[in-house]
Amino acid sequence: MSETGEGRAPASTRKGSREVHVNPAGQTALTLQRRLGHRFSQPGLLAEALTHRSALGGRTSGNTRGRSRSAPAVKGAGSNERLEFVGDRVLGLLMAEWLFQRFPDEQEGALGARHAHLVSRPVLAEIAAELDLAAALKIARHEEVAGIRELASVRADAMEAVLGALYLDAGLEAARKVIHELWESRIENAGKPHKEPKTLLQEYLLGRGEPLPHYELLSSTGPSHAPLFRVEARGCGMTGTGEAGSKRAAESLAATDLLRQLTGSGAGSDAETGPVPSAP
């Protein structure tokens, strides 16, 4: 099936397996700019921030237009990967500045924990979802079919890329304004940073004069590419168990299980747990 000429139709309406999808939900760059509260003076930066590497044709099967089109996708040129690199640094700097000013009595460790949470990929993906950012991404058809648009990692990467584009377009003050608006509720509602279940268990036991918890690997099964670890946590004469794809995550689940038994709650009577850590 033949392709249409350049400029005759938006990519989301073209036919053929080699075409790319742009804004399938109808979101335009102008809509996104309104949600951000910033009008780009260099719209090309925003367009690049919304271009997934697959849209450049580097991995599209059946693309026979020559090597020159695939090379940029491999190197990241033209996709949002370079802007993601910039956005990551901009967000890290401005978030550190903000936390330093907002919590003058907190020590470095507490500030670091807050910072790590607020710039984490899950939080970035949440904010991208609130902006409906994924709907504006330019993604290759074969990746569209595979559901890549819905991946949290893709949304998080795009969010960082947009922040990088914003900084390059208008500087730190503009980026600071948008970041403060998008993250304000999270800073205000976060309270104390979440603690890992193992930390909560240790604090619970020490606070009651008990020895530190003991962790034991009960079994390790499954193939090397998909192992399953079973760990037991012991404390106060009780045991908890956990199974996960990494020893660290299994220990976290075991600690959560033991805390549940010791306190009668999901993770401890006076604190919440964050998400179970993934495999290192």
C-alpha positions as CSV (number, residue, x, y, z in Angstrom):
1,M,0.0,0.0,0.0
2,S,1.6,3.3,-1.0
3,E,2.3,6.2,1.4
4,T,0.9,9.7,1.0
5,G,3.1,12.6,0.2
6,E,4.8,14.7,2.8
7,G,2.5,17.2,4.6
8,R,-0.7,15.8,3.1
9,A,-2.0,14.1,6.2
10,P,-0.9,13.8,9.8
11,A,1.0,10.6,10.6
12,S,-1.9,9.3,12.7
13,T,-4.1,9.0,9.7
14,R,-1.7,7.5,7.2
15,K,-2.0,3.9,6.0
16,G,0.7,1.2,5.8
17,S,2.7,-0.8,8.2
18,R,5.7,1.5,8.1
19,E,3.8,4.6,9.2
20,V,4.0,6.1,12.7
21,H,1.2,7.1,15.0
22,V,1.0,10.6,16.3
23,N,-1.5,11.8,18.9
24,P,-4.0,8.9,18.5
25,A,-6.2,10.5,21.1
26,G,-6.2,13.8,19.3
27,Q,-4.0,15.7,21.7
28,T,-2.0,18.4,20.0
29,A,1.2,20.1,21.1
30,L,-0.9,23.2,21.8
31,T,-3.0,21.2,24.2
32,L,0.0,20.0,26.1
33,Q,1.5,23.5,26.2
34,R,-1.7,24.8,27.8
35,R,-1.5,22.0,30.4
36,L,2.1,22.9,31.1
37,G,1.3,26.6,31.2
38,H,4.1,27.4,28.8
39,R,4.1,28.3,25.1
40,F,7.3,27.1,23.4
41,S,9.2,29.7,21.4
42,Q,11.1,26.9,19.8
43,P,8.3,24.3,19.0
44,G,10.9,22.0,17.5
45,L,12.2,21.3,21.0
46,L,8.8,20.1,22.1
47,A,8.4,18.0,18.9
48,E,11.7,16.3,19.6
49,A,10.7,15.7,23.3
50,L,7.6,13.9,22.0
51,T,9.4,11.7,19.5
52,H,10.1,8.1,20.7
53,R,13.2,6.6,19.1
54,S,11.1,4.0,17.3
55,A,9.5,6.7,15.2
56,L,12.8,7.3,13.5
57,G,12.7,3.9,11.8
58,G,15.8,2.5,13.4
59,R,14.1,-0.7,14.5
60,T,11.1,-0.9,12.1
61,S,11.2,-4.2,10.3
62,G,10.7,-3.9,6.5
63,N,12.1,-0.4,6.3
64,T,14.3,-0.5,3.2
65,R,14.9,3.2,2.7
66,G,18.5,2.9,3.5
67,R,20.8,3.0,6.5
68,S,20.8,6.8,6.9
69,R,17.3,6.7,8.4
70,S,18.0,4.0,11.0
71,A,21.3,5.5,12.2
72,P,19.7,8.4,14.2
73,A,17.5,6.0,16.1
74,V,20.4,3.9,17.2
75,K,22.4,7.0,18.4
76,G,19.4,8.8,19.9
77,A,19.7,11.8,17.6
78,G,16.3,13.2,16.7
79,S,14.5,11.2,19.4
80,N,13.7,12.4,22.9
81,E,16.6,10.6,24.5
82,R,19.0,13.5,24.5
83,L,16.4,15.8,25.9
84,E,15.6,13.2,28.5
85,F,19.3,13.4,29.6
86,V,19.0,17.2,30.0
87,G,15.6,17.0,31.8
88,D,16.9,14.5,34.3
89,R,19.6,16.9,35.4
90,V,17.3,19.9,35.4
91,L,14.7,18.2,37.5
92,G,17.3,16.9,39.9
93,L,18.8,20.3,40.5
94,L,15.6,22.2,40.8
95,M,14.1,19.6,43.1
96,A,17.2,19.7,45.4
97,E,16.9,23.5,45.5
98,W,13.2,23.3,46.3
99,L,13.6,20.7,49.1
100,F,16.5,22.7,50.6
101,Q,14.2,25.7,50.8
102,R,11.0,24.0,51.8
103,F,12.4,21.8,54.7
104,P,15.1,23.9,56.4
105,D,15.2,21.7,59.5
106,E,15.8,18.4,57.7
107,Q,19.2,16.8,57.5
108,E,20.8,15.5,54.3
109,G,19.6,11.9,54.7
110,A,15.9,12.9,54.9
111,L,16.3,15.4,52.1
112,G,17.9,12.7,50.0
113,A,15.1,10.3,50.6
114,R,12.5,12.9,49.6
115,H,14.5,13.8,46.5
116,A,14.9,10.2,45.4
117,H,11.1,9.7,45.7
118,L,10.1,12.9,43.9
119,V,12.3,12.4,40.9
120,S,11.7,8.6,40.7
121,R,10.3,7.1,37.5
122,P,6.9,6.1,39.1
123,V,6.3,9.7,40.1
124,L,7.4,11.0,36.7
125,A,5.0,8.4,35.1
126,E,2.2,9.6,37.3
127,I,2.6,13.2,36.3
128,A,2.9,12.3,32.7
129,A,-0.4,10.5,33.0
130,E,-2.0,13.5,34.5
131,L,-0.9,15.6,31.5
132,D,-2.0,12.8,29.1
133,L,1.5,13.1,27.8
134,A,1.5,9.6,26.2
135,A,-1.2,10.6,23.9
136,A,1.1,13.2,22.3
137,L,4.0,10.8,21.7
138,K,5.1,10.0,18.2
139,I,5.6,6.2,18.1
140,A,6.2,3.6,15.4
141,R,3.3,1.5,14.4
142,H,4.9,-1.8,15.3
143,E,5.7,-0.4,18.8
144,E,2.1,1.0,19.0
145,V,0.7,-2.4,18.4
146,A,3.0,-3.8,21.1
147,G,1.5,-1.4,23.6
148,I,4.7,0.6,24.3
149,R,2.7,3.8,24.6
150,E,1.2,2.6,27.8
151,L,4.5,1.7,29.5
152,A,5.3,3.7,32.6
153,S,8.9,3.9,31.6
154,V,8.1,5.5,28.3
155,R,5.9,8.1,30.0
156,A,8.6,8.8,32.5
157,D,11.2,9.2,29.8
158,A,9.0,11.6,27.9
159,M,8.3,13.6,31.0
160,E,12.0,14.2,31.5
161,A,12.4,15.0,27.9
162,V,9.7,17.7,28.1
163,L,11.3,19.2,31.1
164,G,14.6,19.3,29.2
165,A,13.0,20.9,26.2
166,L,11.3,23.5,28.5
167,Y,14.7,24.4,30.1
168,L,16.4,24.8,26.7
169,D,13.5,26.8,25.4
170,A,13.1,29.3,28.3
171,G,15.7,28.6,31.0
172,L,15.7,27.6,34.6
173,E,13.0,29.9,35.8
174,A,10.4,28.6,33.4
175,A,11.3,25.0,34.3
176,R,11.2,25.8,38.0
177,K,7.7,27.3,37.6
178,V,6.3,24.2,35.8
179,I,8.0,21.8,38.2
180,H,6.6,23.6,41.2
181,E,3.1,23.5,39.8
182,L,3.2,19.8,38.8
183,W,4.9,18.6,42.0
184,E,3.4,20.9,44.6
185,S,0.7,18.5,45.8
186,R,3.3,15.7,46.1
187,I,5.6,17.7,48.3
188,E,2.8,18.9,50.5
189,N,1.1,15.5,50.9
190,A,4.2,13.3,51.1
191,G,4.9,13.8,54.8
192,K,7.9,11.9,55.9
193,P,9.5,9.8,53.1
194,H,8.4,6.2,53.0
195,K,10.7,3.7,54.7
196,E,11.5,0.3,53.4
197,P,9.9,-2.6,55.2
198,K,13.3,-3.9,56.5
199,T,14.0,-0.5,58.1
200,L,10.6,-0.4,59.7
201,L,11.0,-4.0,61.1
202,Q,14.4,-3.1,62.5
203,E,13.1,0.0,64.2
204,Y,10.1,-1.9,65.6
205,L,12.3,-4.5,67.1
206,L,15.0,-2.2,68.5
207,G,12.3,0.1,70.0
208,R,11.1,-2.9,72.0
209,G,14.6,-4.0,73.1
210,E,14.6,-7.0,70.8
211,P,17.6,-8.2,68.7
212,L,17.9,-7.2,65.1
213,P,15.8,-9.3,62.6
214,H,17.5,-12.3,61.0
215,Y,17.0,-13.1,57.3
216,E,17.6,-16.6,55.8
217,L,17.4,-17.7,52.2
218,L,15.2,-20.7,52.2
219,S,15.4,-21.6,48.5
220,S,16.4,-20.3,45.1
221,T,14.6,-21.8,42.1
222,G,13.9,-21.2,38.5
223,P,16.1,-20.5,35.5
224,S,18.9,-17.9,35.7
225,H,17.0,-15.4,33.7
226,A,13.9,-15.7,35.9
227,P,14.9,-16.8,39.4
228,L,12.6,-17.1,42.4
229,F,14.0,-16.5,45.9
230,R,12.2,-17.5,49.1
231,V,13.4,-15.7,52.2
232,E,12.4,-16.0,55.9
233,A,12.6,-13.1,58.4
234,R,12.7,-13.9,62.1
235,G,12.1,-11.6,65.1
236,C,10.3,-11.7,68.5
237,G,10.0,-15.5,68.1
238,M,7.9,-15.1,64.9
239,T,8.7,-15.6,61.2
240,G,7.6,-14.0,58.0
241,T,8.2,-15.2,54.5
242,G,8.5,-13.6,51.1
243,E,9.0,-14.8,47.5
244,A,10.3,-12.5,44.7
245,G,12.6,-12.4,41.7
246,S,15.5,-10.9,43.7
247,K,16.8,-11.7,47.2
248,R,16.4,-8.1,48.2
249,A,12.8,-7.9,47.2
250,A,12.1,-11.3,48.9
251,E,13.6,-10.0,52.1
252,S,11.4,-6.9,51.8
253,L,8.3,-9.0,51.4
254,A,9.4,-11.2,54.3
255,A,9.8,-8.2,56.5
256,T,6.4,-6.9,55.6
257,D,4.9,-10.3,56.4
258,L,6.6,-10.4,59.8
259,L,5.5,-6.8,60.6
260,R,2.0,-7.6,59.7
261,Q,2.0,-10.4,62.3
262,L,3.7,-8.3,64.9
263,T,1.6,-5.2,64.6
264,G,-1.7,-6.5,63.2
265,S,-1.4,-4.1,60.3
266,G,0.0,-4.1,56.7
267,A,3.4,-2.7,57.5
268,G,3.7,-1.4,61.0
269,S,1.6,0.6,63.4
270,D,3.2,4.0,63.0
271,A,4.6,4.2,59.5
272,E,3.9,3.3,55.9
273,T,6.0,1.3,53.5
274,G,7.0,2.3,50.1
275,P,6.9,0.0,47.0
276,V,8.8,-3.2,47.2
277,P,12.3,-2.6,45.8
278,S,13.0,-4.2,42.4
279,A,15.9,-6.4,41.6
280,P,19.2,-4.4,41.5
